[in-house]
Amino acid sequence: MLVLDLGGQYSQLIARRVREARVYSELVPHTVSARELAARRPYALILTGGPASVYAEGAPSVDPEIFRLGVPTLGICYGMQLMAKELGGRVDRTGVSEFGKTELRAELGVSRLFHDTPGEQTVWMSHRDSVVAPPADAVVVAGSPSTPIAAFEAPARALYGVQFHPEVVHTPHGQDILKNFLYDAAGAPPTWTPTAVIEEQGERIRAQIGSERVLCALSGGVDSAVAALLVYKAVGDQLTCVFVDHGLLRQNEAEQVVETFSGHFHVPLVHVNAQDRFLARLAGVEDPEEKRKRIGEEFIRVFEEEARALGDIRWLVQGTLYSDVIESGGTHGVAETIKSHHNVGGLPADMKMKLVEPLRLLFKDEVRRVGEELGMPERMVWRQPFPGPGLAIRIIGEVTAERLDILREADAILQEEVRRAGLYRELWQSFAVLPAIRSVGVQGDERTYAYPIVIRAVTSDDAMTADWARLPYDLLETISSRIINEIPGVNRVALDLSSKPPATIEWE
């Protein structure tokens, strides 16, 4: 099914929620024509929310012919208002806004959307304008004290609208409402599964590559790992993976990558030990942007050397995700472009390699499920996000072998205790930071002058915003005690209590 992006902040989330219902979805620009949509033969359409008023100059709109295609269509928030306006209803600014949790009463006997959900339920509203008159043939099926028309349905024309946001977690029955639309109103089969993804991508990869060789730069992260395994499953030994070990990974991660790919899956792997080269490039550097630049440049040099040694290879595997495509403006929607997408490792354009992107249609949570289906180890599948420059940007100051060893040990203790407490998968990220300063302490009868370690743990859904994690005091005490007692050179542990914004998750 297709999600028409009208500029709302939750557009990407809507597409994810549809996929969580095991129905394939894509985000498309609101400017797409009815003819183009019809050619795609979608089971259903969803019109997203948006920041504008439907009456504002330049407000996003859709081809009105969309509503005459007979394709089941659900309008959410702004999408509902636009649908009402185009179909003869009326939208006004009533002077009453709704932002946040709202109590809703649904007419269960006449509604498809609210089937098998409570008659009174909490939903999440975010609007100033309201539909004050629905389209002529639409039935009002839900309302709130401030918004009498909070949902309408015109089943004869397969048109549905909700003023609230069913896609957010603050609407407890929102996923049930979306499933009712997808399964009942639209008749979409729940066939989008990891197995189906693996089979479909295998066919695409074989058709794209044929009998040629293909190269993959492994980083140790879940995206490049799953992309590599998908390609290997499709074309076997035509794939060669190159793992550049820059010495900036966490404890035992490099060994885990080698064991997983070479030992367990028997993927052809070139393991490049380049720790000394990267440390030499980082000597004397304290500025975080300069660190990133030098690490990226050195990675390119090492990768190019290995690529040349392997001969003429035209294809490069890249772990581009669907969120990367969206955030770099790949759907041509009206939402602001968030970031530019870069090739794995910042690989230069003059390498003249064509890209193989088997994850291009997948969100992060789908990548993990595919990884599980492919048999990847749990620790690799559910590895928390880790920056490309690695521990270099978790040392605040110059990167040295001594500081890397200290930080690696501290981080290993933190990860071990967080896992033992059963909290690892509840946290978006948890890691240790080493500021290159020293403070006075006392251990036994001796004065010490040693490094501090800062514990950073956050919860988040997408890393755009994050809250500091409320770790139990006894867990923090255990982590602090172990770090100070087991690691020479550390005499103090601090906890970062900053949320994003105003702070970022990483320190550099």
Secondary structure, DSSP 8 states (H G I E B T S, - for coil): -EEEE-S-TTHHHHHHHHHHTT---EEEETT--HHHHHHH--S-EEE---SS-TTSTT-----GGGGGS---EEEETHHHHHHHHHTT-EEEEEEEEEEEEEEEEE-GGG-STTTTS-SEEEEEEEEEEEEEE--TT-EEEEE-SS-S-SEEEEGGGTEEEESS-TTSTTSTTHHHHHHIIIIIIS-------HHHHHHHHHHHHHHHHTT--EEEEE-SSHHHHHHHHHHHHHHGGGEEEEEEE-S-S-TTHHHHHHIIIIIIS---EEEEE-HHHHHHHHTT---HHHHHHHHHHHHHHHHHHHHHHT----EEE----HHHHHHTTTT--SS--------GGG--GGG--EEE-TTTT--HHHHHHHHHHTT--HHHHT-----TTGGGGTEES---HHHHHHHHHHHHHHHHHHHHTT-GGG-SEEEEEEES--EEEEETTEEEEEEEEEEEEEE-SSSSSBEE----HHHHHHHHHHHHHHSTTEEEEEE----BTTS-SS--
